[in-house]
């Protein structure tokens, strides 16, 4: 199939992007890597009247490390971030998850912020943002605002972004001394959508575990780093309200949360500095 007709704007400045979104509202869509949006256009699941391409906006193509966090601009491709020599040291959880995002070919085009905007509940990057307590930076002509990742994702491919807003960056905390990080997922094949994905951050007293692929958005919970972890993990798996679908049964997903979650927690605790 071919997409319906649309106008195309190749923006070179932030203000150009914001002007189009302000003028067109819900009729406009932001185009970055296009790995999710273009298939939706071809299947006519999305019917925008205007596409505004943001990849020419130079200020959004940078990763800024201020010591406490990494701010990743809207035009930063997944492969570019994956190739950063210091990424494993600065944020090992993000580095571990990026290897699971699609395939090399899609990562070479797809962007970090594009995956966040698409908000697939099985996607790795939103899962990591929720696990780390990251934030999304939104901008429109009217305002700029920051929103925690856990509040940004509100449902299946649904976010708190307004029609006139663009995700100009996401921010993730840098690795903490004494913390351990781990990421694991199960899919039918590497690069497929995750049946269950787990991201864990552990320190001496607690562990934060985030689960993707089960609920309609990534969900995180703080668990005790004690012998009670298994019981708390069982409750977490049940509370996610897994359902049967074409890929797996609810029971299988709950068991994966228990087993894969336990393995991910153990790995994160082992990796503590």
C-alpha positions in Angstrom: 0.0 0.0 0.0 1.0 3.6 -0.4 0.4 6.4 2.1 -2.4 9.0 1.6 -1.2 12.4 0.2 0.6 14.8 2.7 2.8 17.9 2.6 6.4 17.6 3.6 8.4 20.2 5.5 12.2 19.7 5.9 12.8 21.9 9.0 16.3 23.3 9.7 15.5 25.1 12.9 13.6 24.4 16.1 11.3 27.4 15.4 10.3 25.9 12.0 9.2 22.7 13.7 7.3 24.5 16.4 5.5 26.8 13.9 4.3 23.8 11.9 3.0 22.0 15.0 1.3 25.1 16.3 -0.4 25.8 12.9 -1.4 22.3 12.0 -2.0 20.8 15.5 -3.2 17.1 15.3 -3.0 17.1 11.5 0.9 17.3 11.7 3.3 14.5 12.5 7.0 14.7 13.4 9.3 12.6 11.1 12.6 11.6 12.5 14.0 8.1 11.8 10.6 7.0 10.3 11.0 3.3 11.4 7.6 3.3 13.0 5.8 6.1 11.3 6.5 5.1 7.7 4.9 1.7 8.0 1.9 3.2 9.7 1.6 5.6 6.8 1.8 2.8 4.3 -0.9 0.9 6.1 -2.9 4.1 6.4 -3.0 3.7 10.2 -1.8 7.3 10.3 -3.2 10.0 8.0 -1.4 13.3 8.7 -1.8 16.2 6.3 1.8 17.4 7.0 5.0 15.7 7.9 7.7 17.9 9.5 11.2 16.3 9.2 13.3 17.3 12.2 16.6 15.6 11.2 18.0 18.9 9.9 17.8 20.6 13.3 21.4 20.7 14.3 20.8 21.5 18.0 18.7 18.3 18.4 21.5 16.0 17.0 23.6 16.2 20.1 24.1 14.2 23.3 25.0 16.5 26.2 26.6 14.9 29.3 26.5 17.3 32.2 28.0 14.9 34.7 24.7 14.0 36.4 22.7 12.9 33.3 22.8 12.4 29.6 20.5 14.6 27.5 19.7 12.9 24.2 18.4 15.2 21.5 15.4 14.4 19.2 17.6 13.8 16.1 20.1 11.4 17.8 20.0 8.0 16.0 20.0 4.8 18.1 23.1 3.6 16.3 25.0 6.8 17.0 24.3 6.6 20.7 25.2 2.9 20.7 28.6 3.7 19.2 29.5 6.2 21.9 32.7 4.9 23.5 31.7 6.0 27.0 28.1 4.8 27.0 28.7 1.6 28.9 30.5 3.5 31.6 28.1 6.5 31.8 24.9 4.5 31.5 25.3 0.7 31.3 21.6 -0.1 31.3 20.9 2.0 28.2 24.0 0.5 26.5 22.7 -3.1 27.3 19.2 -2.4 26.1 20.2 -0.8 22.8 21.6 -4.1 21.5 18.0 -5.5 21.7 16.3 -2.6 19.8 15.3 -3.9 16.4 18.2 -4.7 14.0 21.3 -2.9 13.0 19.5 -1.6 9.9 16.7 -0.1 11.9 18.9 1.3 14.6 20.9 3.1 11.9 17.8 5.1 11.0 15.7 5.1 14.1 16.0 7.7 16.9 15.9 7.5 20.6 13.2 10.1 20.9 11.2 8.5 18.1 10.9 5.3 20.0 9.8 7.2 23.1 7.1 9.1 21.0 5.8 5.9 19.5 5.4 4.4 23.0 5.1 0.7 22.0 4.6 -1.1 25.4 7.2 -3.8 24.2 9.9 -1.2 23.3 13.2 -1.3 25.1 14.0 2.5 25.2 10.8 3.5 27.1 11.3 0.6 29.4 14.8 1.8 30.3 13.6 5.4 30.8 11.0 4.2 33.3 13.6 2.0 35.1 16.1 4.8 35.4 13.6 7.5 36.4 14.4 9.5 33.2 12.4 12.4 32.0 11.1 13.7 28.7 11.6 17.3 27.6 8.7 18.7 25.6 8.6 22.0 23.7 5.9 24.0 21.9 5.5 27.6 21.0 3.5 28.1 24.2 5.8 26.4 26.7 8.5 24.0 27.6 8.1 21.3 30.2 9.6 18.2 31.7 7.7 15.2 32.6 8.9 12.0 34.3 8.9 8.9 32.0 6.6 7.0 34.4 4.0 9.7 33.9 4.6 10.3 30.2 3.6 6.8 29.0 -0.1 6.6 29.7 -1.4 3.7 27.6 -0.9 1.6 24.4 1.0 3.9 22.1 -0.4 6.9 24.0 1.6 9.6 25.8 1.1 12.9 27.6 2.5 14.8 24.6 0.3 17.6 23.3 -0.6 17.9 19.6 1.5 21.1 19.3 4.5 19.7 21.3 7.7 17.9 20.1 9.9 15.8 22.2 13.1 17.8 21.9 15.2 15.5 24.2 15.1 12.8 26.8 17.3 12.8 29.8 18.6 9.7 31.7 20.6 9.8 35.0 24.2 8.8 34.7 25.3 5.6 36.4 25.5 5.8 40.2 28.5 4.6 42.2 27.6 1.3 43.9 24.6 0.6 41.7 24.2 -2.4 39.4 22.3 -2.5 36.1 20.9 -5.3 34.0 18.6 -5.8 31.0 17.1 -9.0 29.6 14.2 -9.8 27.3 12.5 -12.8 25.7 11.3 -12.6 22.1 10.5 -15.1 19.4 13.6 -13.9 17.5 16.3 -11.3 18.3 14.9 -8.0 17.0 11.3 -9.0 17.3 9.0 -7.3 19.8 9.6 -8.4 23.3 7.2 -10.9 24.9 8.6 -9.7 28.2 11.5 -7.3 28.9 13.1 -6.6 32.2 15.3 -3.7 33.3 16.8 -3.7 36.9 18.7 -1.1 38.9 20.1 -2.5 42.2 21.9 -0.9 45.2 22.7 -2.2 48.7 19.2 -1.9 50.1 16.7 -2.1 47.2 16.2 -3.0 43.6 14.0 -1.2 41.0 12.6 -3.6 38.4 10.8 -2.4 35.3 8.7 -4.7 33.1 7.7 -4.2 29.4 5.6 -6.2 27.0 3.0 -7.2 29.6 0.9 -4.1 30.5 -0.1 -1.4 28.1 3.0 0.6 29.1 6.3 -0.1 30.9 5.8 -0.4 34.7 8.4 -0.2 37.5 8.3 -1.2 41.1 10.8 -0.9 43.9 11.5 -4.4 45.5 13.4 -5.3 48.6 17.0 -6.6 48.0 16.4 -9.4 50.6 15.0 -12.9 50.8 11.5 -11.3 50.4 12.3 -10.4 46.8 10.7 -13.6 45.4 7.4 -13.0 47.1 7.4 -9.3 46.0 8.2 -10.4 42.4 5.2 -12.8 42.4 2.9 -10.0 43.5 4.4 -7.7 40.8 3.8 -10.3 38.1 0.2 -10.8 39.2 -0.5 -7.0 39.4 0.6 -6.5 35.8 -2.7 -8.1 34.7 -1.2 -10.0 31.8 -3.6 -11.1 29.0 -3.5 -13.8 26.3 -2.6 -12.6 22.8 -1.2 -14.0 19.6 2.3 -14.1 21.0 1.9 -15.6 24.4 -0.6 -16.6 27.1 -1.1 -14.5 30.2 0.2 -17.4 32.3 3.4 -17.7 30.2 4.0 -13.9 30.6 3.6 -14.1 34.4 6.0 -16.9 34.6 8.5 -15.0 32.4 8.2 -12.0 34.7 9.0 -14.2 37.7 11.9 -16.1 36.1 13.4 -13.5 33.9 12.8 -10.8 36.5 14.6 -12.9 39.1 17.6 -13.4 36.7 17.7 -9.7 35.8 17.7 -8.7 39.5 20.4 -11.2 40.3 22.6 -9.9 37.5 22.1 -6.3 38.6 23.0 -7.2 42.2 26.1 -9.0 41.0 27.2 -6.0 39.0 27.0 -3.6 41.9 30.3 -1.6 42.3 
